[in-house]
Amino acid sequence: MKKLKVDFLFVAALLLSGGLAMANHSGMVASNVYNSTPNAASPTWTPIPAGATVSCDSDNTKLCSAFQDEEGNISEPVRGRASL
């Protein structure tokens, strides 16, 4: 019985740490597109070139950068005016 209890605790700890790792990863999605037309009525999402960084100023009325998945869905938008 003691061996079974130790194995159960190990498995429980392993599952908990895996769940925490997944939860932390979901909040750390890197932007891969930026708004290349910040003054337009709707954003034009352009891929961020390899090795480039996008900085966003403090303009909260514009969309600066975001993550775009393979299907074109936008998530994790960052507000500000983009500059490369």
Buried (B, 14 or more C-beta within 10 A) or exposed (E): EEEEEEEEEEEEEEEEEEEEEEEEEEEEEEBBBBBEEBEEEEBEBBEBEEEEEBEBEEEEEBBBBBBBEEEEEEEBBBBBBBEE
